[in-house]
């Protein structure tokens, strides 16, 4: 039995459906329908599933569950929920990157800020104390917060980006444990992807945020009797916390702080860096120059197609602002990078996933969103067309997948390049003139992102022939509008 056949059998029994009549309605042989109900055969396609749902007269909620059970049976439980979680990440990225200002906390009368050791109980009291000590640290001359804690606390993970937004000099070091398998949590979530969603807003706030990770068995370890596994460390406080964030011990003596900082340094030596943040164009170009292509498959996922490969040399002098500091050096870096990129990806499989709306946005604005707007002026309409035509020529056969509808928000987009060896996420920061590029090397996430790109629902895309026809039509439309002007 599969989850789909089990649910199908329940609906048939509950409504006293005759399976042979349903088979006739769906255009399936009666014997094959029996095998589907028993779970020994799979439904061939989604069209048949929708016919079944129609014949069963399912409510909207029942219909959604029915379709989802079919997808789970086809993809497998872990694959389905991992892909769903990644899709939600891209669809809801604007929500993850929203940052709010933090009010000034009042002093804690119940926990005087004096040297010594204090015990604290109660979730509200813990949150209040965290708020107070982290706010105080963020207002020092050299603010540094060191965390050994899972990003499960909504309170803490909402507080950190607001503090970083208000003080770009804030430095946060964060050690987290990644789950060592793709096993789902009790909420049917991929734990490591959930961690990524929790930490992205801290990167977005544009402060100095560095994450380090190690592996452990986390999905079924919540009932372990661990005393105080979490640590929040600043220049004035060391806060040991229980896993449920309801109990804690606060240390404020100099010797205690020294002791915990030494332990933290030792732990750092046993971890791997999760991602390197690159927040200026020169650093990003240097990183891109050393990025390795995979001989099997490389994926580029962004709603406006990646046009970097197609930029002619004369564009740099024409469009990069003359007054830009180190302009000649930047032009040289860009030219070398694009030349190297074309050479490096020759012979490597590239798949470009983008949307019709993203392409229209570029033809309307002349902006490539992965480059900061303060670096260059918008491309002229004729040059926009040149870039799109170059893109069609350079893309290998089978390398274009154009979405009918955009995934995510074009004004606040999450860009991704990935293969099974390395990759990056690029996204806007709280500074509108600054993009964050996050190097990703964690194998589980790389595999998940590659798998997501490869298995996106085919119904979301135009065929490649349709895509080329639509792009050609958009080019002709842009040319006609230019002639009218």
Secondary structure, DSSP 4 states (H G I P E B T S, - for coil): --HHHHHHHHHHHHTT--HHHHHHHHT--HHHHHHHHHTSS--S-HHHHHHHHHHHT--HHHHHHHHHHHHHHHH-HHHHHHHHHHHHHHHTHHHHH-----PPPPP-TTS---SSEEEEESHHHHHHHHHHHHHHHHTSTT-EEEEES-TT-HHHHHHHHHHHHH-TT-EEEEEEEEESS--B-TTS-BHHHHHHHHHHHHHHTTSEEEEEEEEE--TT-TTS--S--EEEE-SS-EEEE-TTSSEEEEE-SHHHHHHHHHHHHHHHTTSEE---EE-SHHHHHHHHHHPPPPSS-EEEE-SS---GGG--THHHHHHB-TTSTTHHHHHHHHHHHHHHHHHHHTTS-EEEEEEHHHHHHHHHH---TTS-TTTBPPPPHHHHHHHHHHHHHHSPTT-EEEESS-SS-TTSPEEEEE-SS-EEEEEE-SSTT-EEEEEE--HHHHHHHHHHHHTS-GGGB--HHHHHHHHHHHHHHHHHHHHH-
